[in-house]
Amino acid sequence: MHLRGELTGFECYHEDSSEIIALNPDLGIDHPWRFVLAFSWLGSKWNEFIAAWMAATAYIRATDGIIIDGEDWKFYTAAQARAVVDDNESPATLARLQAIRDELSRKE
């Protein structure tokens, strides 16, 4: 898969929803979910982060599901997940990332 002309990708796999719920009672999940998909990507590749969020957002829109961000254990609705994608795809965010990359390359 390509995003903005750059090869990207992520992993997606099924998790046992009953196990996720049982192991994380603090999440406050109010009903058993039939499916849990886990998405993972390389932390060093921004396009993989974006591609995974795009795929997860599309999935929860189609299934009326939610996203649980494994970094901060926050819940996201489809609309909130779309806002995450939009914010991280914004020209301002992409410009900040390019500035960070440029600064790091000057230090090498």
C-alpha positions in Angstrom: 0.0 0.0 0.0 1.2 3.5 -0.7 0.4 6.8 1.1 1.5 10.1 -0.5 3.7 8.1 -2.9 5.6 6.3 -0.1 5.4 2.5 0.5 3.7 1.9 3.8 2.0 -0.8 5.7 0.9 -2.1 9.1 -0.2 -5.4 10.7 -3.8 -6.2 11.6 -4.8 -9.3 13.6 -7.7 -10.6 15.6 -7.6 -10.6 19.4 -9.8 -12.5 21.8 -12.3 -9.9 22.8 -13.3 -11.7 26.0 -9.7 -11.8 27.1 -9.1 -8.1 26.3 -12.2 -7.2 28.3 -11.3 -9.5 31.2 -7.7 -8.3 31.4 -8.6 -4.6 31.2 -11.6 -4.1 33.6 -10.5 -0.4 34.0 -11.4 0.3 30.4 -15.1 0.2 31.4 -16.3 -1.7 28.3 -20.0 -2.0 28.9 -20.8 -5.0 26.6 -18.9 -7.8 25.1 -17.6 -7.0 21.6 -17.7 -9.8 19.0 -14.4 -8.8 17.3 -11.3 -7.0 18.4 -8.8 -6.1 15.7 -5.3 -5.0 16.7 -3.3 -2.7 14.5 0.5 -2.3 14.8 3.1 -0.4 12.8 6.7 0.7 13.1 7.0 3.6 15.4 9.5 5.3 13.2 7.3 5.5 10.1 4.6 8.3 10.2 2.9 7.0 7.1 2.3 3.6 8.7 0.8 5.3 11.8 -1.6 7.3 9.5 -2.4 4.2 7.3 -3.2 2.1 10.4 -5.5 4.8 11.8 -7.2 5.2 8.4 -7.9 1.5 8.2 -9.1 1.3 11.8 -11.3 4.3 11.3 -12.9 2.7 8.2 -13.4 -0.5 10.0 -15.2 1.1 13.0 -17.3 3.2 10.7 -18.5 0.0 8.9 -19.1 -1.9 12.1 -20.3 0.8 14.4 -17.3 0.0 16.6 -14.8 1.9 18.6 -11.0 2.3 18.7 -9.1 1.8 21.9 -5.7 3.5 21.6 -3.2 1.1 23.2 -0.9 4.0 24.1 -3.2 5.9 26.4 -6.2 3.5 26.6 -8.5 6.2 25.3 -11.7 5.3 23.4 -12.4 6.9 20.0 -15.7 6.9 18.1 -15.6 6.9 14.3 -15.9 10.7 14.2 -13.2 11.2 16.8 -10.9 8.7 14.9 -11.5 10.6 11.7 -10.5 13.8 13.5 -7.2 12.1 14.6 -6.5 11.2 11.0 -7.4 14.7 9.8 -5.2 16.4 12.4 -2.2 14.1 11.7 -2.6 14.7 8.0 -2.9 18.4 8.3 -0.3 20.6 6.5 0.8 22.0 9.8 1.5 18.6 11.4 3.3 17.4 8.3 5.4 20.6 8.2 6.4 20.0 11.9 7.4 16.5 11.1 9.5 17.5 8.1 11.2 20.2 10.3 12.0 17.5 12.9 13.4 15.2 10.1 15.5 18.0 8.7 16.9 18.8 12.1 17.8 15.2 12.8 19.5 14.8 9.5 21.6 17.9 10.1 22.8 16.3 13.4 23.9 13.1 11.7 
